[in-house]
Amino acid sequence: MAAAIVDEAGKLRAVEIAGTSRGKWDVLWLKSSGEGRQDWQGFAGDCGLSASGGVGAAGKDGRELMIGFGSENLVFYQLLVPAAKEKDMAQMLRLQVESRLPAGMAQMRIAWRVVKARDDGQVQVSVAVGRAKQLEQFAERVRLLHPAGIVLDAEGVVEVWKRFFEGGEHREGIVVDFGERASKVCRVSGGRFVGASSLDLGWEQFGGVGQGKNKSEIFERFARDIIGVIELFGFSEAESPPVFIVSDGSKIIRELGSYIKSAGLDSQVSVVGDDSLSTGGGLDAKRIYEYRRALGVALVGLREGGEVFDCFEGLYRRVGQKQKVSYLDSLKFTGTAAGLMLCLLLLVFYLGDVIGLRMVTERLARLHNQAGGSVLLRQKLVEFVESQRAEVLVLLAEISSTDADGIKLSSLEFIKGRPVTITGEVKKAEQLDEFEKKLQDRAPVTGVRRENVSEDKEKKKLEFTITFHYGLFTRKGS
């Protein structure tokens, strides 16, 4: 059994569901709070989901309590990284995400999921990013319930679509679910939820739709927004996967589906299947639709295989559960890594058999002219480096993993067939010794050599140049 509580437009909804031996589902009960109620613990008590002494329902009588968190509070990125071990991939993802954020990584939390491996040796990854303070505050609000999991309500949307709205046979698609004031647009790949976006178009707007121009404007706006989200997910309009609109069977959604199809997208309306439930109990399609997000979050709790987009890892834990720390949050991204991002702004040379110096210079000049600010420029430079050679990001991850204090890098020269050259500054010679030693310990880095060290007495710092070999890539004739 699994119970779930979600917040929908200021109203809490809760369900409890159990699987049957026939592969169907029993919905044991449904309950909603009053409008605007945000007392999670009190509402859970009204539902019988908390015991005396503040002990939550998780694990009680075999029941798991799942909490839904709004995916509209997160931003999703679709990134490419070289195939690597989980820890190394986490480092590379963090570097890429850092280039896209106006705020520092210390203020953010991220979670990621591999979408698919490509034939060119790279992996497509979906990354969810949220503000750490907001996530911590939410985890604190539900802490006394001891949830078995805090999952994204968008992941619940995909799960309920698969189980109750006849979406299980589809492996790829875009799932649209309308809320009161906004809608969730979820990407499905390999039958799994891999990303979400939000549109400010919901049932309130549809409620005022009449005939003629008003309807056409709403439909046209929705079609345009959906195409924009599809492109955000990395698809062109021509290669778009099918669009599934989760529906209560209303006429307006059927008409919207037809309009989307006429606009050139493969659009289908998904309604509640006839044989989803094993019990009658007066639970009709309308009620299932009303509680669909809570049902979906509960279904995630019953799903075999516990992988979810977990931006809350380490922020809460059940009684008896060991604290876990993800690779992404355990990485210390200070000093050296900050210098690495600066070095991308200043100098990235990748020469040899891929591109020439003139091409690099011209390309960087164009990027500088196109970029409206340092954050955008940094993002474009990272994307440019990615597109030229995966080894650059791997190398940056290796250097950043040394985590040596006091090191500020100013440039990186990465030329095929020659040693890698890095320059920078440091306040103490001991800090440089530590950095050099830690760099030498990072396979496949070899031959670390201090080429030059000079003292700037006015600024009270040491300026240095270090060279090293990186696998076979920097060896002549490779």
C-alpha positions as CSV (number, residue, x, y, z in Angstrom):
1,M,0.0,0.0,0.0
2,A,1.0,3.6,-0.6
3,A,-0.5,6.9,0.4
4,A,0.3,10.2,-1.1
5,I,-0.3,13.9,-0.4
6,V,0.1,16.7,-3.0
7,D,-0.5,20.4,-3.1
8,E,-2.6,21.5,-6.1
9,A,-3.2,25.2,-6.4
10,G,-3.3,25.7,-2.7
11,K,-5.5,22.7,-1.9
12,L,-4.0,19.5,-0.4
13,R,-5.2,16.2,-1.8
14,A,-4.5,12.7,-0.4
15,V,-5.1,9.2,-1.6
16,E,-4.3,5.6,-0.5
17,I,-3.9,2.9,-3.1
18,A,-3.0,-0.8,-3.1
19,G,-2.1,-3.1,-5.9
20,T,-3.9,-6.4,-6.5
21,S,-2.8,-9.8,-7.6
22,R,-4.6,-9.2,-10.9
23,G,-2.3,-6.3,-11.8
24,K,-5.0,-3.7,-11.1
25,W,-5.4,-1.1,-8.4
26,D,-7.6,-0.6,-5.4
27,V,-8.1,3.1,-4.4
28,L,-8.9,2.8,-0.7
29,W,-9.9,6.4,0.0
30,L,-9.6,10.0,-1.3
31,K,-9.6,13.2,0.7
32,S,-9.1,17.0,0.0
33,S,-8.4,19.9,2.3
34,G,-10.1,23.2,2.3
35,E,-9.0,25.9,-0.2
36,G,-5.7,27.5,0.8
37,R,-4.9,25.0,3.6
38,Q,-1.1,24.3,3.9
39,D,-1.0,22.5,7.2
40,W,0.5,19.2,6.0
41,Q,0.8,17.6,9.4
42,G,-2.7,18.5,10.4
43,F,-4.2,17.3,7.1
44,A,-2.2,14.1,7.3
45,G,-3.7,13.5,10.8
46,D,-7.2,14.0,9.4
47,C,-6.4,11.3,6.8
48,G,-5.2,8.9,9.5
49,L,-1.6,9.2,8.2
50,S,0.1,10.2,11.4
51,A,0.2,8.5,14.8
52,S,0.6,10.0,18.3
53,G,3.9,11.4,19.2
54,G,4.5,12.8,15.8
55,V,5.6,9.5,14.3
56,G,4.7,9.5,10.6
57,A,2.9,6.9,8.6
58,A,5.9,5.7,6.5
59,G,6.2,1.9,7.1
60,K,3.2,1.7,9.3
61,D,1.2,-1.5,8.5
62,G,3.2,-1.9,5.3
63,R,2.1,1.6,4.1
64,E,4.4,4.0,2.5
65,L,3.7,7.8,2.6
66,M,4.8,9.7,-0.5
67,I,4.9,13.5,-0.7
68,G,4.5,15.3,-4.0
69,F,6.6,18.5,-4.8
70,G,5.7,20.9,-7.6
71,S,7.9,20.4,-10.6
72,E,7.2,24.1,-11.6
73,N,9.7,25.0,-8.8
74,L,12.6,23.4,-10.8
75,V,14.4,24.0,-14.1
76,F,15.3,21.1,-16.3
77,Y,18.3,21.1,-18.7
78,Q,19.0,18.5,-21.4
79,L,22.8,18.0,-21.5
80,L,25.4,15.9,-23.3
81,V,28.4,14.4,-21.5
82,P,30.9,11.7,-22.4
83,A,30.0,8.2,-21.1
84,A,31.8,7.9,-17.7
85,K,31.5,6.6,-14.2
86,E,28.7,8.1,-12.1
87,K,31.1,10.2,-10.0
88,D,32.9,11.6,-13.1
89,M,29.6,12.2,-14.9
90,A,28.4,14.1,-11.9
91,Q,31.4,16.4,-11.9
92,M,31.0,17.2,-15.6
93,L,27.3,17.9,-15.2
94,R,28.0,20.2,-12.4
95,L,30.4,22.2,-14.5
96,Q,27.9,22.5,-17.2
97,V,25.0,23.5,-14.9
98,E,27.3,26.1,-13.2
99,S,27.7,27.8,-16.6
100,R,24.0,28.2,-17.0
101,L,23.1,29.6,-13.6
102,P,23.1,33.3,-12.5
103,A,23.4,32.2,-8.9
104,G,26.2,30.2,-7.4
105,M,26.0,26.4,-7.1
106,A,26.1,26.7,-3.3
107,Q,22.5,28.1,-3.6
108,M,21.3,25.3,-5.8
109,R,20.6,21.5,-5.6
110,I,20.5,19.3,-8.7
111,A,19.4,15.8,-9.6
112,W,19.9,14.0,-12.9
113,R,18.8,11.0,-14.9
114,V,20.4,9.4,-18.0
115,V,18.0,9.7,-20.9
116,K,19.9,7.6,-23.5
117,A,23.3,6.7,-24.8
118,R,24.2,8.0,-28.2
119,D,26.3,6.3,-30.9
120,D,29.0,8.9,-30.7
121,G,30.0,7.9,-27.2
122,Q,28.1,10.7,-25.4
123,V,25.2,10.4,-23.1
124,Q,22.1,12.5,-23.1
125,V,21.2,13.5,-19.5
126,S,18.3,15.4,-18.0
127,V,19.2,17.6,-15.0
128,A,16.7,19.1,-12.6
129,V,17.9,22.2,-10.7
130,G,16.2,23.9,-7.8
131,R,16.9,26.5,-5.2
132,A,18.4,24.9,-2.1
133,K,16.6,27.1,0.4
134,Q,13.2,26.4,-1.1
135,L,13.8,22.6,-1.1
136,E,15.1,22.7,2.5
137,Q,12.1,24.7,3.6
138,F,9.7,22.2,2.0
139,A,11.5,19.2,3.5
140,E,11.2,20.8,6.9
141,R,7.5,21.3,6.5
142,V,6.9,17.6,5.9
143,R,9.7,16.3,8.1
144,L,7.5,15.1,11.0
145,L,5.5,12.9,8.6
146,H,8.6,10.8,8.0
147,P,7.8,10.3,4.3
148,A,9.1,7.3,2.4
149,G,9.9,9.7,-0.5
150,I,9.4,13.3,-1.8
151,V,9.0,13.0,-5.5
152,L,8.1,15.5,-8.3
153,D,4.4,15.7,-9.0
154,A,5.3,15.6,-12.7
155,E,6.8,12.2,-12.3
156,G,3.4,11.2,-10.7
157,V,1.6,12.6,-13.8
158,V,3.6,10.3,-16.0
159,E,3.0,7.3,-13.7
160,V,-0.8,7.8,-13.5
161,W,-0.9,8.4,-17.3
162,K,0.8,5.1,-17.8
163,R,-1.4,3.2,-15.3
164,F,-4.8,4.8,-15.5
165,F,-4.9,6.7,-18.8
166,E,-3.8,4.0,-21.1
167,G,-0.3,5.4,-21.7
168,G,1.6,2.4,-20.7
169,E,2.1,1.1,-24.2
170,H,3.9,4.3,-25.3
171,R,7.7,4.6,-24.7
172,E,8.3,8.1,-26.0
173,G,6.1,11.1,-25.8
174,I,5.1,14.5,-24.4
175,V,2.4,14.3,-21.7
176,V,0.4,17.4,-21.0
177,D,-1.7,17.8,-17.8
178,F,-3.8,20.8,-17.1
179,G,-4.1,22.3,-13.6
180,E,-6.3,25.1,-12.4
181,R,-4.0,27.9,-13.4
182,A,-1.1,26.2,-15.2
183,S,-0.3,23.0,-17.0
184,K,2.6,20.6,-16.7
185,V,4.4,19.4,-19.9
186,C,6.3,16.2,-19.2
187,R,8.8,14.4,-21.4
188,V,8.7,10.6,-21.4
189,S,11.7,8.6,-22.8
190,G,12.0,4.8,-22.5
191,G,8.8,4.8,-20.6
192,R,10.2,7.0,-17.9
193,F,9.8,10.6,-16.8
194,V,12.9,12.5,-17.8
195,G,11.9,16.2,-17.6
196,A,9.2,18.8,-17.3
197,S,8.2,22.3,-18.1
198,S,5.2,24.5,-17.1
199,L,2.8,26.7,-19.2
200,D,0.6,29.4,-17.7
201,L,-2.5,28.0,-19.3
202,G,-4.9,26.0,-17.2
203,W,-8.6,25.2,-16.6
204,E,-9.3,28.8,-15.5
205,Q,-8.5,30.0,-19.0
206,F,-10.4,27.2,-20.7
207,G,-13.4,27.9,-18.5
208,G,-13.9,31.2,-20.2
209,V,-13.4,29.9,-23.7
210,G,-16.4,30.4,-25.9
211,Q,-16.8,30.2,-29.7
212,G,-15.0,31.9,-32.5
213,K,-12.0,34.1,-32.0
214,N,-11.5,33.6,-28.3
215,K,-11.2,29.8,-28.7
216,S,-8.9,30.1,-31.7
217,E,-6.6,32.5,-29.8
218,I,-6.3,30.1,-26.8
219,F,-5.7,27.1,-29.0
220,E,-3.1,28.9,-31.1
221,R,-1.3,30.1,-28.1
222,F,-1.2,26.6,-26.6
223,A,0.0,25.1,-29.8
224,R,2.8,27.7,-30.1
225,D,3.8,27.1,-26.4
226,I,3.9,23.3,-26.8
227,I,6.1,23.6,-29.9
228,G,8.4,25.8,-27.8
229,V,8.6,23.3,-25.0
230,I,9.3,20.5,-27.5
231,E,12.2,22.4,-28.8
232,L,13.4,23.0,-25.2
233,F,13.4,19.2,-24.8
234,G,15.8,19.0,-27.7
235,F,13.5,18.1,-30.5
236,S,12.8,19.8,-33.8
237,E,9.2,20.3,-34.7
238,A,9.7,17.7,-37.5
239,E,10.9,15.0,-35.2
240,S,8.6,15.7,-32.3
241,P,7.3,12.7,-30.4
242,P,3.5,12.3,-30.0
243,V,1.7,14.7,-27.6
244,F,-0.7,13.1,-25.1
245,I,-3.2,15.3,-23.3
246,V,-4.5,13.9,-20.1
247,S,-8.2,14.5,-20.1
248,D,-11.4,14.2,-18.1
249,G,-13.3,13.5,-21.3
250,S,-14.5,17.1,-21.8
251,K,-15.3,18.5,-25.2
252,I,-12.9,21.4,-25.0
253,I,-9.9,19.0,-24.6
254,R,-11.0,16.9,-27.5
255,E,-11.3,20.1,-29.6
256,L,-7.8,21.2,-28.4
257,G,-6.4,17.8,-29.4
258,S,-7.8,18.1,-32.9
259,Y,-6.4,21.6,-33.2
260,I,-2.9,20.5,-32.2
261,K,-3.1,17.7,-34.7
262,S,-4.2,20.1,-37.5
263,A,-1.1,22.2,-36.6
264,G,1.1,19.3,-37.6
265,L,1.8,17.6,-34.3
266,D,0.9,14.0,-33.5
267,S,-1.7,14.7,-30.8
268,Q,-3.8,12.2,-28.8
269,V,-6.2,12.7,-25.9
270,S,-5.7,10.2,-23.0
271,V,-8.8,9.3,-20.9
272,V,-9.2,7.0,-18.0
273,G,-9.2,3.3,-19.1
274,D,-12.2,1.1,-18.5
275,D,-10.3,-1.6,-16.6
276,S,-7.9,0.5,-14.5
277,L,-9.5,-0.3,-11.1
278,S,-10.4,-3.6,-9.5
279,T,-13.2,-2.1,-7.5
280,G,-16.3,-0.1,-8.3
281,G,-16.9,1.7,-5.0
282,G,-18.5,4.7,-6.8
283,L,-15.1,5.8,-8.0
284,D,-15.7,7.0,-11.5
285,A,-13.5,8.5,-14.2
286,K,-14.2,12.1,-13.0
287,R,-12.9,11.3,-9.5
288,I,-9.8,9.6,-10.8
289,Y,-9.1,12.6,-12.9
290,E,-9.6,15.0,-10.0
291,Y,-7.1,13.0,-7.9
292,R,-4.8,12.0,-10.7
293,R,-1.6,13.7,-9.4
294,A,-2.0,12.3,-5.9
295,L,-2.7,8.9,-7.4
296,G,0.4,9.2,-9.6
297,V,2.7,10.1,-6.6
298,A,1.3,7.1,-4.7
299,L,2.0,4.9,-7.8
300,V,5.6,6.0,-7.7
301,G,5.8,4.6,-4.2
302,L,4.5,1.2,-5.4
303,R,6.7,1.1,-8.5
304,E,9.3,-1.6,-8.7
305,G,12.7,0.1,-8.8
306,G,13.0,3.2,-6.7
307,E,14.9,5.6,-9.1
308,V,13.3,9.1,-9.0
309,F,14.5,12.6,-9.7
310,D,15.5,13.2,-6.1
311,C,16.5,16.8,-5.4
312,F,15.8,16.2,-1.7
313,E,18.4,13.5,-1.2
314,G,20.0,14.1,2.2
315,L,17.4,16.6,3.3
316,Y,15.1,14.1,5.0
317,R,15.2,10.5,6.1
318,R,12.9,7.8,7.4
319,V,13.5,6.4,10.9
320,G,16.3,3.9,10.7
321,Q,17.4,5.1,7.2
322,K,21.0,5.9,6.8
323,Q,21.8,9.4,5.6
324,K,22.8,9.5,1.9
325,V,24.9,12.1,0.1
326,S,24.7,12.3,-3.7
327,Y,27.8,12.8,-5.8
328,L,26.5,16.1,-7.0
329,D,26.1,17.6,-3.5
330,S,29.3,16.0,-2.1
331,L,31.5,17.7,-4.7
332,K,33.3,20.7,-3.3
333,F,33.1,23.3,-6.1
334,T,35.2,26.1,-4.8
335,G,38.6,27.7,-5.5
336,T,39.9,25.6,-8.4
337,A,36.5,25.0,-10.1
338,A,35.7,28.7,-10.0
339,G,39.0,29.4,-11.6
340,L,38.2,26.8,-14.3
341,M,35.1,28.6,-15.3
342,L,37.1,31.8,-15.4
343,C,39.6,30.1,-17.6
344,L,36.8,29.2,-20.0
345,L,36.0,32.9,-20.3
346,L,39.7,33.8,-20.9
347,L,41.2,31.1,-23.0
348,V,40.3,27.7,-24.5
349,F,42.5,26.4,-27.2
350,Y,41.8,23.1,-28.8
351,L,44.0,22.6,-31.9
352,G,45.3,19.8,-34.1
353,D,43.2,17.4,-36.0
354,V,39.8,18.8,-35.0
355,I,40.0,22.6,-35.5
356,G,42.6,25.2,-36.2
357,L,43.6,28.3,-34.3
358,R,42.0,30.7,-36.8
359,M,38.7,28.8,-36.5
360,V,38.8,29.0,-32.7
361,T,39.6,32.7,-32.7
362,E,36.9,33.5,-35.2
363,R,34.3,31.4,-33.3
364,L,35.1,32.9,-29.9
365,A,34.8,36.4,-31.4
366,R,31.4,35.5,-32.8
367,L,30.3,34.1,-29.5
368,H,31.4,37.2,-27.7
369,N,29.5,39.4,-30.0
370,Q,26.3,37.3,-29.7
371,A,26.4,37.0,-25.9
372,G,24.5,39.6,-24.0
373,G,26.4,39.1,-20.7
374,S,29.1,37.1,-18.9
375,V,26.8,34.3,-17.9
376,L,25.5,33.8,-21.4
377,L,29.0,34.0,-22.9
378,R,30.2,31.4,-20.4
379,Q,27.4,29.1,-21.3
380,K,28.1,29.5,-25.1
381,L,31.8,28.9,-24.6
382,V,31.1,25.7,-22.6
383,E,28.7,24.5,-25.3
384,F,31.3,25.3,-28.0
385,V,34.0,23.3,-26.1
386,E,31.6,20.4,-25.7
387,S,30.8,20.4,-29.4
388,Q,34.5,20.2,-30.3
389,R,35.8,17.5,-28.1
390,A,34.5,15.6,-25.0
391,E,38.0,15.4,-23.5
392,V,37.9,19.1,-22.5
393,L,35.1,18.7,-20.0
394,V,36.6,15.5,-18.7
395,L,39.9,17.3,-18.2
396,L,38.2,20.2,-16.4
397,A,36.5,17.7,-14.1
398,E,39.8,16.1,-13.3
399,I,41.5,19.4,-12.4
400,S,38.5,20.6,-10.3
401,S,38.5,17.3,-8.4
402,T,41.9,18.2,-6.8
403,D,40.0,20.7,-4.6
404,A,43.3,22.4,-3.6
405,D,42.8,25.5,-1.5
406,G,43.9,28.9,-2.6
407,I,44.5,28.1,-6.3
408,K,43.1,30.6,-8.9
409,L,43.6,29.4,-12.5
410,S,43.7,32.0,-15.2
411,S,44.2,30.0,-18.4
412,L,44.2,26.5,-19.9
413,E,45.9,25.5,-23.2
414,F,44.8,22.1,-24.4
415,I,46.5,21.2,-27.7
416,K,46.5,17.7,-29.3
417,G,50.0,16.2,-29.2
418,R,51.4,18.6,-26.6
419,P,51.3,18.8,-22.8
420,V,48.4,20.6,-21.2
421,T,49.5,24.0,-19.9
422,I,47.7,25.8,-17.0
423,T,48.6,29.1,-15.5
424,G,47.4,30.7,-12.3
425,E,48.2,32.3,-9.0
426,V,48.5,31.2,-5.4
427,K,49.3,33.0,-2.1
428,K,51.5,30.3,-0.5
429,A,54.1,27.9,-1.9
430,E,52.6,25.1,0.2
431,Q,49.3,25.5,-1.5
432,L,51.0,25.1,-4.9
433,D,52.8,22.0,-3.7
434,E,49.5,20.5,-2.6
435,F,47.8,21.3,-5.9
436,E,50.7,19.8,-7.9
437,K,50.6,16.6,-5.8
438,K,46.8,16.1,-6.0
439,L,46.9,16.7,-9.8
440,Q,49.6,14.1,-10.2
441,D,47.4,11.6,-8.3
442,R,44.5,12.0,-10.8
443,A,44.6,9.3,-13.5
444,P,45.1,9.7,-16.4
445,V,47.2,12.8,-15.5
446,T,50.9,12.1,-15.7
447,G,54.2,14.0,-15.9
448,V,53.1,17.0,-13.9
449,R,55.9,19.6,-14.2
450,R,56.3,23.1,-12.7
451,E,57.6,25.2,-15.6
452,N,57.7,28.6,-14.0
453,V,57.0,30.3,-10.6
454,S,57.4,34.0,-10.1
455,E,56.7,36.2,-7.1
456,D,54.5,39.3,-7.4
457,K,55.6,41.2,-4.3
458,E,53.1,44.0,-4.8
459,K,50.1,41.7,-4.9
460,K,51.7,39.2,-2.4
461,K,51.1,36.2,-4.6
462,L,53.0,33.6,-6.7
463,E,52.2,33.2,-10.4
464,F,52.8,29.8,-11.8
465,T,52.8,27.7,-15.0
466,I,52.3,23.9,-14.8
467,T,52.3,21.4,-17.7
468,F,51.2,17.8,-17.7
469,H,50.2,14.9,-20.0
470,Y,46.6,13.8,-20.2
471,G,46.3,10.1,-21.2
472,L,47.3,9.5,-24.8
473,F,45.7,12.6,-26.1
474,T,48.7,14.9,-25.4
475,R,51.3,12.4,-26.7
476,K,52.8,13.1,-30.1
477,G,51.5,10.9,-32.8
478,S,48.3,10.0,-30.9
